Every structure is written in C-alpha cells, then in structure tokens.
Amino acid sequence: MISITVTQKIAATPRQLSHCLLEHAQLKRFFNAKFTLIKAENNGERVGGKGAIRQVTTLGYTFNEQITAANDKQISYQIMGNKPVAAHRGDIYFQPLNTTPSSTEVRYHIRCKAPWFLPSFMVSLFIKKDITHALQKLAANFNQGE
C-alpha cells in the first residue's frame, strides 16, 4: 500500500480553500488533469460536496472520483473502481494557523495500491510530485492578492 502526505502553508482560510477545491470544473488550474462534474452533491450537502462525482482525465486515463466528506476541516474522496490505481482514497485536511493575515496548513494524504505492472516507488514519486505541484499552484492562487 502506498501512503503519501504533502503539506503546504497557504494564505487563505480553511473555508476559502474548501470552497476552491470543491469547484470541480476549475481544478485544472491546480492539477495536471481535466475535471468534469457528472453528479452533483447529495441533497443538503454543500455545493460540490459529499455525493458529488467528478470525471477525471489525466495521462490518457479517465476515471471517476466521488466526494465522501466535505466541510471546512477536510475533503475526502475516493476513486470509483480500481484504475488507474486500486483502493485510492484522498484526504485533504485544513488546519487554521494563528496568523495575520489568515493562513492554513493544508495536509494532503493519499493511500492507494499501484497496478501490478508498476513499482510502488514509481507511482509514489509521480503522485507526490503531482500533489506537491498542485498545492504550490493553489498557494500561488491565493498569494496573487498580495
């Protein structure tokens, strides 16, 4: 099982970050993938939140992810099915920092199993690089106003 954690300090509140990361059609700004919302959130959930299903296309793969939890403290999602990786779960945690202006530590944790034909360390390196780059872009998005 692969386990990856990446952290990034971002000059935004947890609410701002959660809202931004639940704008599924806009996630291409940060991630090396195209996202299309194919099912809205469950009734009574925040926009883009729990129950939402998005189609992701990256590196020639197309798969669906479902949001399993979404609030101002965390967003959790899972890949539906076993491709491109199996047993994939992502958790993004937002920890407010006692700073002025407001900042948040974002901790992005992913667990998954590599396909049989790829070494786990290669999959881990690729995912870590992609998530690190995405969080840097997310941070830069909020630093533009400075």
N, C-alpha and C positions, 0 to 999 in steps of 0.2 A: 504494500500500500504506500502510495506517495503522499507526503504531507508537506505543504509549503505554507509559510507565513511571511507576509511582507507588510511592513508598517511605513506610514508616511504622515508627517505633520502637515495639516492643511489649514490655511487661514479662512475658515468658514465654521459655521455652527453644525452640529450633527443634523439638525432639521434641513439645512441647506444642502448638505451632502446627500442625505437620504433622498430628498426630492430630486436632485440632479441625477442620481444613479437609478431612479425609477422612471426616468424619461427614456424608455427603451429605444425609441426611434432615433434618439440623439446620442446614444452610447458610442457610435462610430467615432465621435470626437476624441474619445479616450482609448478605445480598444481597437485592435487590429482585426476588426470584424464588422459585418453588417448585421443589424438587429431589426427585426420586424415583429411588432406585436400581433399575435394571432388570436389571443383570447384575453379579454380584459380581466381585471381583478374580480374577486368574489364580491357579492353584494355586501355593503357595509365596510369594506376594506378601503384603505387609502388608494388613491389613483396610482395604478401601476403595481400595486402591492400583492398580497397573498392571493394565489389562484391565477395570477397573470401568467400567460405562456408566451414566450418570445422565440422566434426562429432566429438562429444564429448561423451565419455563413462565414467561414474562415478557412483559408488554406485548402480550398476545394471540398471541405466538409460542410454539410448542412445538418443541423440538429436542433432540437427544441430544449429549452430550459423553462422550468416552472419555478415561480417565486413561492417559497414555502412559509416565509415570515418577512414582515417589513414594518419597521417602526423607526423612531429616532435613535434607537440604540443599536439596531442591526438590520441587515438584509440577508436573508438566506435563500439559496436557490439550489436546484439540482438538475442535472441533465436527465432528460427522459430517454431511457434506453441505455445501451452500452457502447455507443460510438460518439465521438472519436475515442473516448476513454470510458472505462466502466466505473460504476459506483461513485460518480462525481458528485461532490457537494461543495458549495462555496458559501462561506460566511464572511460578511463584511461587518466589522464592529466599529462603532463610533464612540470614542471616549473624549468628552469635552475636557479641554485643558484650561486651567485658571490663568488665562492671559487676556491682555487687552491689546489689540482687538481680539475678538473671539477666534480661537483655534481649536482644532480637533485632531486627535491621533486616530488615524484610520488603520485598522489591522485587518488585512485581507487573508483569510485562511482557506486553503483548498485541500481536499482529500480526494484521491482517485486511484484507479488501477490502470497501469499502462497496458496497451494492447500487447499481445504475446510476441509480436514481431519487433517491438522497440524496447530497448533497455530503459528501465525506470529512470536512471540518472539523466538520460537524454530528454525524456518527457518532462522531468522535473525542471531541468535547466531552461527548457523552452517556455514552460508555464511561468516560472519565476521571472524570466526576462520580460515576458509579455505583461504580467501584472505590475511589475516594477515600473515599466514604461507608462502603463495606463495611469497609475497613481501619480506619477510625475506630471503627466498631462493634466490630470484632474487638479492637482495643486496649482499648476500654472494658470489654469482657467480661473481660479479664484484670486490669484495674485495680480491679475490684469488691472484691477481697480486701484492698485497702489501707486 
